[in-house]
Amino acid sequence: MGEVQLQTIDGDREPVTLRYEDERRGLTRRRMRTGCLLAVAVAPLCGIMDYLLYPQLLPALLSLRAFSVVLSALALVLVDSSSGRQFPYALCHLLCLGLAVANAAVPVLLMGYAIPYYVAFIILILAVALLLPVRPSQVSALIVSLLVLYVSAALFHGHIDNWAAFACNAFFVATSIGIALVSMGVGEQLRRREFEGRVALQEAYRNKSRLGAVLAEKSARLESLNQEMEDLLYVASHDLRAPLINVQGFSREMQIGLGALHKGNGRSPEANAALADTEESLQFILTAVARMDALITSLLNVSRIVTRTNPTEQVDLQKLAQKVSDSLHYQLAEKRIEVEFDPLPVVTGDSVQLGRLFGNLIDNAIKYMGTTPERRIRVGARTEAGECRLFVQDSGPGIRKEDQEHVFRLFRRLANGDCPGEGIGLTIVRKIVEKHGGRIWVDSAPGAGSTFWFTLQNTPYAEIGGRQ
């Protein structure tokens, strides 16, 4: 498996293999402590077995048990030393060979291959493979050394009169070696995969944290830029309006002066023509100024939504929408439009701006109702996709698919010259909805009417049902 490059805390690049090796060395030292403590704890039990099975060799066997205890205690001390931290595998091998000599090889050398002490080799072989996470090549060499140690001790004891028993014992030791090597290989693979998965998870978490920090920084910058744009919009609109008022005022003064000249006598036909042209030009100026004043006022209204909306009070949308509809009673009656209300919730928001929201949506439906025979506006709410969605629906001519994405943009209007306005109403609606933590969209088709859907943050639909 190739070395995967990962970012460490200090910013250096370090391959997974080196990090895995460092962890394996630390794990070897920790498990060696456990093995040493187990060897010290098992020694008295082995002494009892020596007393029951071989009382005639008890002094020699007890000396071996004592040697194994001293060896384990010495390894327990060395494992935390600088040498133990630097050479944990060498210390592991010396400890295992020492315990094998003291607990199995010497008894076999004293009493022969047929005694049950050869089982200690099997236990030690399995323990090394399952407990100590040394390298596969190292553990293989160690385990083969234990097999050679058993065979050598049995042969040095003397004549083997039962080769079947000796072969059987050697077979069990060899079988335990095979089991240990397979277990060691599987454990190594599992340990490696677990480590690489853990490192990959840590790297993903660090990347997520870095991306989160970058996203937070960009969001803060975007918010700052948006605020600057809103401030610029407000200041520009406010400052542009001041000279415009002066132009309008002086134009009216000139218009009054021209009216006085019209009342005078003795003018030539040329003077009368010049006065007429000047009056017409002034009328064009006043019309253009009025148009520009309306546009700037619309821009100011948009900027005030962002800077002055305060969505912190409880607002009963049922009463609010009904009140807005009553204020538009004349327009509705003039165009013979019927308004229906479904139950609406109580929300947290700015009552003034939410009133403008419903007012603009209903007014927009009135303006674009057209000449359709069914003339109806419906205001309501329903739960879809786990959220409360409010809507204002009309039975007008509908909006083409290609026009739907433009209706909320500033100064964008549908191609209908009969409808007054500056193309700012739906933009104000979108700003109000976004200020209240929601979103807005339109569902429409030509000849099928339009439904303006919107959500508001923390809108409890449970309160809607209580009104039915």
Phi, psi and omega in degrees: 000133182291161180278122179269130181276129181234154179271123176272175185298320184276004175094353179283156176265134183219130181289154180299323183301317180293319179294321178295320179295319177298318179292322179297320179296316178296320179294323177299317180294319180295320181284334174296323176301316179297316180297320179295318179295322177295318180298320178294321182288328183280337184305315178298324179295321177295325177297321177296318178296322177299319182294322183282324187265321187226067181295333181290337179250020186300315180302316181294319181292320178295326176297320178295320178297317179297321178297319179295324178294315180296318180298317180294319179295320178296317177296325179296325178285317184289334185296334179262003178275173179297323178294320179295322178290330182276324183233064182290328182289319178297318178297321178298316181295317180297319179297314182296316179295321179296315178294323178295319179295314185288321189262344183224313187295312181294316175300321177295321179295326182281321191242352175105170186289339188278350182284156185287001182291345178296339178298332178298327175298316181298314180299317181294321179298312180295322180295319180298316183290324186270332187262320188259120182274055178280174181294149180303317180295323180291315181292327177296314179297320180295317183292319177297324177298322179294322177296315178298323180296318179295312182297318181296317180296320180294320181288323180288341180296323180151205183292135177264110182267350180227088182292333178295315179294318179297315179296323179296314179297316179297324178296318179297320178296316180295321178297318178298327176296314179300315179298318181296317181294319177297314180298320179296318179295315179296315179299322179297316179296315180297318180296319181294315180296319179297319180294313181295322176295319180294318179294320179296322178294319178296319179294320178297321179295318178296319178297320178297319179296317179296317179295322177297320179294319179295318180296319179297319179295316180293324178296318178297318178295319179295319178297319178296317179296319178298319179296319178297320179294320178295318178297318180296319179299315181294312182296315181298316180296317181294315182289326178293330184287330183298306177295332179295322178295321177296316178300318180295317181295312180293328177295321178292323177298318178295324179296320178294318179298320178295324177297322178293322178296325179299331183278346181287170182241168173078021179272149177279162176302326179295320179295320178297320179295319179296319179296321180295317179296319180295319179295320178295319178297319178297324179295319176298319179298314181296322178295316180295321179296317178298319178296315180294323178297321178295319179295316180294321177299321177297318178298320178297321179297320178296315182293327181290332178298317182289321188270340188241352179294134182229082185281071184232000183251158177280126184237124175275102184295333179298310180291322182296313181295323178295320179295319178297318179297320178297323180292339179257021186299319183298311180298320180294318181291323181297322181261009176054051180252132179262137180246129178245144180236124168272166177301136180239153185274174168262128184234167173264121183186193178260112186297324181295312182290324177293327173297319176296323180301305180294323179299315180293320180293317179291319178297321178297319178295323178295313183300319187257023178293328179070213184246025180296143182293321177272121187237096188214141173236133181236132179242128182195193180206152176205162179263125176217139178056035175076015179221157178275122180244124177265156183210154169234116188244139177231164180255029182287193184287348179088174183233135178295152182302318183289344179266346188294327182284349182259347190293337182266000182274155186296131176061024176258127179231156175286158183285076179217097185290345182283347186263122178285169177126171183253002184074034184243345187300311181288332174296317177297319178300313180298318179299318180295316180298314180295323178296332178266018175074023182241195179217161183221145177206167182238141176239113187204163174206147180304128179082359183241011180078180181227143175234116177266111180264145174204155177241156174232145183296139176056051176263110184278112181289339181303328182284343179289316183298330181292347181270347186280000000 
